Amino acid sequence: MNRTLENKHIVLAVTGSIAAVEAVKLVHELRRRGAEVTGVLSQAACGIIHSDALTYACARPALTTITGMVEHVRYCGEGGEADLLLIAPATANTIGKIACGIDDTIVTTFATTAIGRGMSVIIVPAMHESMYHHPTVVRNLETLHSMNIMVVPPRMEEGKAKIAVIEEICLYAEHAVAAADITARTLAGKRVLITNGSCREELDDVRVLTTRSSGAMGRALALEAFRLGAEVAVVSNTAVHGDVPNVRNICIRTASDMHEAVMREVAENKPDIYISAAAISDFVPVRETGKIPSGTACTIQLQPLPKLITRLYHQGITIVGFKLGEDAEMEAHKLLEADDVVLVAANRPAVMGAAAGEYLLIKKNGSRKVSGSKADIARELWSELL
């Protein structure tokens, strides 16, 4: 397990939404990632889950009231013990109170103290969809954004703005503590653009030419960049590989689409770092009209496509390339001749589509081998780059 929250103290504040039943699972996942967690429950939350459940999950007493020990100051005041206040779930009532500076529950008292200190605060809304779309609730959420409070988007299902999945909440927590930790090597304030997965080139009306790329490597790189505090955009065939959570997803199908999307992104939201993790089509077939008849031999003409990575040279963008093949190391050194290319990850074809593998991370001044899951490789690559 990735212990990205090691030595971090999170106050998990729970309010009176039925989604409070997810709090114990959330605590367990935060602790698996290395965090120390203190639970805080509003009176309404105590009507849904017992404080003993949160005490057991956190392995430390859950707080249900402010005492003479001024717990809100101890954890979230100036010089307090906590690194992050995570309010999950947050009801419309609590969101409104925090936005207006109203302080009449243990959760809002913790929020007032944390916001005054300037520490990281994350709000995870959960309520009925009609409540979520109430104009005042919308304005209150905008107010929270203006106060630099992170709001984790809910899942809109079954007429409800359901609490985000636990993985996404934890990713936001990792992002928040990395951005706040000025001693860490982070990507806070950086824009990262990643091309990911496979492209699909039409052969005829029913067939496509593509690769075995699963999109797992680019996904892992994007999630790690988000954990490290970056603003991340991923250009990918999301219909095949799915959206990457917590980042901006730009959907494409063909290599031509990917070229256009990347150049548009460079023009409108110039990235600091570009990672070319996609298996971008090297060839496009001469398209046949209709369906190529089955049962007989046929010849397919392939036209070479330009290299997208070369279009980003000399634009002040730090570039990371990927090379695949038996001669990947030699090709990587050729790619590094370009001034803007600072690192190339070289691997063999067997790695494509696999859950794990071995890569050679090559820089202008040396190289080293890394192996493991795609998430392991992503952490090593970002560590090498930073």
DOLO-299131 format. One line per field, with one value per residue (C-alpha): residue number from 0; x, y, z. Coordinates in steps of 0.1 Angstrom, whole numbers, plus 5000, padded with zeros to 4 digits. Layout:
<sites>
resi	NUM:...;
c1	X:...;
c2	Y:...;
c3	Z:...;
</sites>
This chain:
<sites>
resi	0:1:2:3:4:5:6:7:8:9:10:11:12:13:14:15:16:17:18:19:20:21:22:23:24:25:26:27:28:29:30:31:32:33:34:35:36:37:38:39:40:41:42:43:44:45:46:47:48:49:50:51:52:53:54:55:56:57:58:59:60:61:62:63:64:65:66:67:68:69:70:71:72:73:74:75:76:77:78:79:80:81:82:83:84:85:86:87:88:89:90:91:92:93:94:95:96:97:98:99:100:101:102:103:104:105:106:107:108:109:110:111:112:113:114:115:116:117:118:119:120:121:122:123:124:125:126:127:128:129:130:131:132:133:134:135:136:137:138:139:140:141:142:143:144:145:146:147:148:149:150:151:152:153:154:155:156:157:158:159:160:161:162:163:164:165:166:167:168:169:170:171:172:173:174:175:176:177:178:179:180:181:182:183:184:185:186:187:188:189:190:191:192:193:194:195:196:197:198:199:200:201:202:203:204:205:206:207:208:209:210:211:212:213:214:215:216:217:218:219:220:221:222:223:224:225:226:227:228:229:230:231:232:233:234:235:236:237:238:239:240:241:242:243:244:245:246:247:248:249:250:251:252:253:254:255:256:257:258:259:260:261:262:263:264:265:266:267:268:269:270:271:272:273:274:275:276:277:278:279:280:281:282:283:284:285:286:287:288:289:290:291:292:293:294:295:296:297:298:299:300:301:302:303:304:305:306:307:308:309:310:311:312:313:314:315:316:317:318:319:320:321:322:323:324:325:326:327:328:329:330:331:332:333:334:335:336:337:338:339:340:341:342:343:344:345:346:347:348:349:350:351:352:353:354:355:356:357:358:359:360:361:362:363:364:365:366:367:368:369:370:371:372:373:374:375:376:377:378:379:380:381:382:383:384:385;
c1	5000:5012:5018:5014:4999:5026:5032:5001:4973:4938:4907:4877:4846:4813:4779:4743:4740:4731:4765:4780:4778:4808:4830:4845:4856:4871:4891:4904:4916:4932:4951:4962:4978:4997:4975:4967:4930:4909:4872:4847:4810:4782:4751:4732:4759:4757:4721:4734:4767:4778:4809:4824:4825:4847:4868:4874:4883:4906:4921:4917:4887:4861:4851:4814:4816:4841:4853:4876:4905:4896:4901:4894:4924:4946:4941:4932:4944:4977:5004:4978:4985:4964:4975:4941:4904:4883:4846:4830:4801:4791:4754:4738:4732:4769:4781:4759:4771:4808:4803:4786:4810:4783:4798:4772:4783:4815:4821:4816:4838:4866:4860:4861:4893:4910:4900:4912:4945:4948:4952:4940:4902:4883:4845:4828:4791:4764:4726:4696:4702:4675:4692:4726:4712:4695:4708:4720:4738:4755:4765:4778:4799:4813:4821:4840:4860:4869:4882:4906:4886:4887:4852:4851:4824:4797:4784:4751:4731:4695:4684:4711:4744:4761:4794:4824:4840:4866:4896:4887:4884:4918:4934:4921:4936:4970:4968:4960:4988:5013:5004:5006:5039:5065:5094:5083:5092:5058:5041:5020:5012:5024:5003:5008:4996:4996:4987:4975:4963:4956:4942:4918:4922:4893:4901:4866:4831:4834:4871:4898:4936:4948:4973:4972:4978:4955:4961:4972:5006:4993:4965:4990:5012:4982:4970:5005:5008:4975:4987:5018:4996:4996:4967:4965:4949:4948:4942:4929:4902:4880:4854:4879:4901:4876:4880:4909:4894:4902:4918:4905:4898:4900:4884:4898:4896:4922:4959:4947:4923:4951:4974:4946:4937:4973:4981:4949:4958:4993:4978:4950:4965:5003:5016:5048:5053:5042:5044:5039:5027:5002:5007:4999:4993:5024:5004:4969:4953:4940:4903:4880:4844:4819:4830:4860:4846:4856:4870:4895:4930:4933:4961:4960:4980:4995:5005:5031:5020:5041:5054:5034:5062:5083:5056:5061:5099:5111:5080:5095:5078:5096:5090:5090:5089:5083:5100:5088:5107:5137:5159:5140:5172:5190:5159:5155:5191:5182:5151:5172:5192:5163:5169:5133:5133:5147:5137:5126:5111:5121:5105:5098:5066:5056:5049:5022:4988:5004:4997:5034:5067:5103:5113:5147:5144:5170:5182:5209:5234:5225:5198:5184:5160:5127:5101:5068:5032:5023:5017:5052:5067:5048:5061:5097:5093:5080:5107:5134:5119:5116;
c2	5000:5035:5052:5087:5100:5088:5111:5132:5138:5142:5153:5136:5155:5137:5154:5142:5127:5091:5089:5090:5052:5053:5071:5039:5026:5060:5060:5025:5036:5068:5048:5022:5051:5060:5088:5092:5100:5118:5115:5143:5138:5163:5156:5148:5124:5106:5097:5078:5061:5056:5074:5041:5030:5059:5055:5019:5027:5056:5038:5071:5086:5102:5138:5147:5179:5207:5206:5227:5210:5232:5203:5225:5246:5217:5201:5229:5261:5279:5253:5226:5189:5183:5187:5185:5189:5166:5170:5139:5138:5175:5183:5214:5227:5224:5238:5269:5275:5272:5296:5321:5318:5303:5282:5262:5226:5208:5204:5241:5250:5229:5244:5280:5273:5256:5282:5310:5292:5288:5250:5227:5220:5195:5194:5163:5171:5144:5152:5149:5162:5189:5202:5202:5223:5249:5283:5292:5259:5265:5300:5285:5260:5289:5308:5277:5276:5313:5305:5279:5251:5220:5206:5169:5166:5142:5112:5122:5089:5080:5115:5121:5139:5109:5110:5106:5072:5066:5064:5099:5114:5099:5113:5148:5143:5133:5163:5187:5176:5176:5211:5223:5207:5232:5209:5182:5179:5185:5196:5223:5251:5231:5221:5185:5172:5135:5116:5081:5048:5037:5054:5038:5043:5033:5005:5003:5009:4982:4976:4997:4995:4999:4987:4966:4997:4995:5031:5019:5037:5071:5067:5059:5089:5112:5101:5104:5139:5149:5135:5157:5188:5193:5205:5175:5171:5137:5132:5097:5076:5076:5055:5026:5034:5053:5087:5092:5105:5140:5153:5170:5143:5152:5125:5116:5086:5088:5100:5130:5138:5135:5158:5185:5181:5185:5215:5232:5225:5239:5270:5275:5260:5257:5228:5229:5192:5170:5132:5112:5079:5071:5045:5070:5055:5055:5046:5053:5029:5040:5037:5014:5024:4999:4966:4948:4914:4885:4852:4865:4879:4917:4943:4972:5003:5021:5058:5070:5097:5126:5123:5144:5148:5168:5194:5204:5211:5247:5258:5258:5226:5199:5166:5130:5104:5067:5042:5006:4979:4957:4987:5010:5021:5032:5050:5067:5081:5096:5112:5127:5147:5171:5198:5198:5160:5154:5118:5087:5055:5026:4992:4960:4952:4926:4954:4969:4960:4943:4953:4954:4954:4967:5001:5018:5054:5072:5108:5128:5120:5083:5057:5032:5003:5003:4975:4968:4978:5007:5027:5019:5029:5062:5071:5062:5083:5114:5109:5108:5139:5160;
c3	5000:4991:5025:5011:5044:5066:5096:5087:5112:5098:5117:5101:5110:5103:5100:5100:5065:5060:5042:5077:5076:5052:5079:5093:5059:5051:5084:5076:5042:5055:5081:5055:5038:5069:5084:5121:5123:5150:5146:5153:5152:5153:5174:5142:5131:5165:5156:5125:5138:5173:5185:5196:5160:5151:5183:5173:5137:5147:5177:5196:5213:5190:5200:5202:5222:5229:5265:5287:5268:5238:5214:5183:5192:5201:5167:5143:5160:5154:5158:5161:5158:5127:5091:5075:5084:5063:5066:5052:5047:5048:5048:5031:5066:5076:5043:5047:5083:5073:5043:5066:5095:5118:5146:5166:5164:5171:5134:5126:5155:5142:5107:5120:5138:5109:5083:5107:5109:5072:5073:5046:5047:5025:5022:5009:5002:5005:5002:4979:4944:4947:4978:4961:4932:4956:4945:4980:4984:4950:4962:4995:4977:4955:4987:5001:4968:4972:5007:4991:5006:4985:4976:4965:4938:4947:4926:4911:4912:4919:4925:4952:4954:4969:4988:4966:4965:4992:4968:4954:4989:4999:4967:4977:5011:4997:4973:5001:5025:4997:4986:5022:5029:5018:5029:5005:4968:4953:4921:4939:4914:4884:4854:4841:4808:4801:4769:4778:4765:4730:4699:4674:4637:4614:4589:4575:4588:4615:4622:4639:4642:4678:4704:4736:4758:4789:4799:4834:4832:4823:4849:4876:4866:4867:4901:4915:4900:4916:4950:4947:4943:4905:4883:4859:4825:4808:4770:4765:4748:4779:4762:4763:4793:4815:4832:4856:4889:4903:4871:4839:4813:4776:4755:4720:4697:4670:4669:4649:4678:4703:4683:4681:4718:4730:4708:4719:4755:4750:4735:4762:4794:4787:4809:4828:4823:4794:4798:4766:4781:4753:4727:4700:4666:4644:4613:4600:4575:4542:4551:4531:4524:4539:4554:4540:4529:4552:4539:4514:4517:4516:4517:4541:4533:4563:4562:4587:4612:4626:4661:4685:4710:4685:4682:4718:4715:4721:4740:4775:4785:4804:4784:4796:4768:4767:4743:4737:4718:4718:4710:4733:4752:4721:4709:4743:4740:4706:4721:4749:4723:4723:4749:4763:4769:4804:4810:4790:4803:4782:4783:4763:4745:4772:4796:4775:4789:4820:4856:4864:4847:4846:4831:4825:4835:4814:4819:4801:4830:4837:4842:4866:4865:4884:4887:4903:4897:4875:4906:4919:4885:4886:4921:4910:4878:4896:4922:4895:4877:4909;
</sites>
